[in-house]
Amino acid sequence: MFITRESDYAVRIIRSLADGAKKSMGDISAGELVPVPFAYKILKKLEKGGLVQSFRGAGGGYRLTRAAAQITLFDVMIAVDGKLLLSECMDHNYRCPHREGGKQCKVHGEFERIQALILAGLRERTLDQIL
């Protein structure tokens, strides 16, 4: 699946933080209807991806590392899912019998074209423009 549940939740979490305020896990989860275990896991990925900063302690919480005007859907989805592939055959490590020995696969070529359009669309607008 191209847009995973984690990606959907990640966009919701970013939406919650888009105002620039530091928010607690509870506030984010309740406001965006993201279950706490998912929110925690996703926030860790967003932090590792450089989109979110966490603060420990009594006044802790989470905040975006940059403005929503500098974040795209592509950024969020890459941070959460790593690779964005329309089909498993799009992975460079995938061994497809239809392409072995230098053969051309017209289906693969069409998937590449469609994937390029989707990736361009995900990069096209910032979350600030969308939200």
N, C-alpha and C positions, 0 to 999 in steps of 0.2 A: 504494500500500500504506500502511496506516495505521501499523503498527508496523514500522519499517524495521530493517534489520540494524544500522545505526548506533545507533538507539535501544536495541536489545537490548544491544549492546556498552557503550553509555553507562551503562545500569543496572548492568551487571556491574562497570564501572570504579568507579562510585559505591559499590557493595557492597564492593569492595576497600578503599576509603578510609573506609568508614563507622565504623571504630574510632577515627578521629580522628588516626591516625598519618600522618606524612609518608612516602611510599613512592616508590621509583624507578619509572621507566617499565618497566624489566625485571621488577621484582617484580609490578607491576600486570598486565602482559601475561602473564607466566607463571602467576600465580595465578588469573587469570580466563579464560585461554585466548583472549585477544584478540591477534591479530597486531599486532606493533609498529607498522607503518605506519598501521593503523586506530586503534590506541590513541593515537598521536601526534595524528592529525587530530581525533579525538573529544575528547581532552583540551584541545586548542586551543578547540574550540567550547564546552566546559564552562567553560573559563576566561573566555571572552568573555561567556558567559551568567551569570557571577558565582557559579558553583557550586564552582569549583576554583581554587586559587591555585598557581602554579608557583614553584619556587625554583631558581635557577641555581647552577652551580658544583659543586664536588666533593661537597658535602653536599646537593645539590639533590634535587628530587623534586616531588611533588604532594600537596596536602592539601585537604580540603573547606574552604570558607569559612564554613560553618555546620554545625551538627549534623544528622545524618541525620533527626532528629526534626522538622526544619524544612524538609525537602525532600520533595516528592511526585513521583510518576511524571510528572505533568504538567510540573513544573519541568524535569525531565531531558529529556523529549521536546521541549519547546519550545526548550530551549537547543541541542539537536542538529538538529532538523528545521525549526524555525521555525514552520511552520503545521501544524496537525493537522487534516487534512481527510479525511472519510470518502470523498468523491468530489470530483473536480475542479469539479463544479458548485457546490460549497459555497464556493468562492473568490468573493469579492465582485467580482473583476475578470473572472470567467468570463462570457462572453456565450452564454447558452443560448437557442436559438431557441424553446424551449417557454415561456420567461418574458418574452420581449420584448413590448413594447407593454402592459405591465401584466398580462399573462396569469398565471394561477395554475397551478403545476405540482404536482400531488398527490404525485408521486414526490419532488420537491425538498422538499416539506413533511415527508414521512416521513424523508428523509435528515437534515433538520435536527433532528427529534425524536430520532433515534437518535444523532446526533453529540452532542447536548446530554447524553444519558445517559452516553455514553462519556467525555466531558470531565469530567463530574461525578464519575464513578468514578475517573478518574485523579487528581483533586484530593482525593478522600475520605480517603485514608490516607497517612501519611508513610512514607518508606523505612524508618525505624526500626521502625514497626509491621509492615511487610512482611518485613523481614529478621530 
